[in-house]
């Protein structure tokens, strides 16, 4: 390793750097503000010799405000050593006695120079030695007093970062703040949505458990219906968001049975007409329970119609083919198949063969033809 490789920039070098900075500023203002723009910005900066590695770090303080967690969001010219170097940098390892998180709290750029009279001892410095990096410029990015992240540039020259050069790069970094803040907000929103989704699923699981405690004979039925229904929807190549809605509908489709008396739910023999009318009311009860919950999907309507049949013989509203959504049609087939292949208090499980016979014989009569075909394929290929 060359210990004192230096090169002071002349006016031509600074003009070139200024030109790159103008290109970057144009991208930041006119381009789409996302991590792809930041990656292109890293590419622009790498046009300047002797820069060898450029990356932008994003601070994630959404979990612990007392600790800075850094996430690399724009990386260029990365081999295995470079990736490991960044991982070590954002961990607790120190750069010449100072952790990166302390540098980020500063409001001014910091240049760190490397040079070893002998073999370096830390893993971090061994990689720096191996990559022949001589210096590092860290420019913290701040917005309204908040640390957003940093622009980080490794150079193969020890005296690469002169005052005029740093000033240009600082202005460039200042113009990145809008882009970085936008990306940060998007990532935070994504994290919040994931958390809300997790809470949603946990709440749904609790509701499902409540209904299954009421009717132990159908324990697991709603979950299995949800799995079959989502597999059918996937086979039909429906949009991902629609598949998610079908899955949630499957988990909740029998919630209305909480209104049915236990002696009817657990009756070992055939239901009389009055008892059957009570059971047939459960889709309406399900609808009433779910209709005021603001799901991202029409869950209440899907659940209400899962006992409708395309010839109009279903319940509760006797809807026909065109009036039944594809989601309810899928749920209907999944519900029939799962119910027939599971034990009930009034009969043993009928088996997969009879379940397939039921939907095949009533294809295009009670059940949608495309849905039945997809269901058969899913079950025969054991995709669920």
C-alpha positions, 0 to 999 in steps of 0.5 A: 500500500502506498502510504502517502499518495497525494494529488492536489486538484487543479482548476480543470479537476475542480471544473469537472467536479463542478460540472458533475455537481451541476448534473447531480443538482439537476437530477435532484430537482427534476428527476423522480425523488427515489433511491434510483436517483440517488444511485445515479448520483453515486454513479455521477460522483464516481466519474471523478478520479480518484474516487473509488467507492461512493454510497449514501447512508440513511438513518433509521431512528424510527425504533430507537431515538437514542441510537442511530441505525444506518441503512445503505440506500444507494450503492455503486462499485460494490464488490464483496469487500466493499459491501463488508466494509460498509457493514462494518462501518455502520456497526460499532467498529471505529474509524481511527477512533471515532464511530460513524454515528458520532461523525453523523451528529456533526454538522460539517464534513469530516475527512478521515485519512488512512495510512499504516506503517505495518499490517492493520489489526482491525477487520475494518482497516484490513479491508481498507488496506486491501482495497488501497483506500487512502481517505474517506469524506463523510458529509452528514445530511441534516434536515430541520435539525434531524440527522437524515444520513450521510454522503460517503466517498472513499478515495485512493488519494490521501489528500484527495479532499481539499477545501474547494473540493469539499465545498462543491461536494457539500453543496451537492450534498445539500441538494440531495437532502430533499431526495434523501428525506423523500426516500426516508419518509417512504421507508418509514411509511412502508414500515408503518404500513407493515406494522399496521398490516401485522396488527390487522392480521393479529386482530383477524386471527383473534376474531377467527379464534373467537368464532372457532371457540364458539364452534369447535367442530369448524376449528381451522375451517376458516384458515383452510378455506382462506388458504384454498381460496388464495391458491385458486386466486393465485392460479387465476393470476389475479392481482396480488392485492385482490388475492390478499383480500380473498385470503382475509375474506376466507379467514372471516367468512364464518364470523357470523356463526357466532350468532347461531346457538351452540345446540344447532352448531353441534347438532349431530343430526339433520337440521330442521327447517327452522334451524337451517333458516337460523344458520342461513342467516350467518352471512348477513350477521357476518356482513353486519359485523364487518361492514363498518370496518375500513378494510382495503378490500370489500370484505363484508360484501365478499363474505356476505355472498359466499353462499350465493350460486350462479344459477340464483339458488344460493342465499341470502339474496339469491344473486345470479352469476353477473351479480356475484364478484369473482372473490365471492365465487372463489370463496364459495368453491373453497368453502364447499371443498373444505367443508366436504373434506372435513368432519362435521358433527352430523357426518364424517369427512366425505373425502376429496374425491366427493368434493371434486365430484361436487364442484365438477358436476355443478360447474357452470351451474352452481359454481363458476367454471373458471374457478372450478377449473383452477380449484381442481388444478390447485388440488390435483397439483397439491399447491395447497 
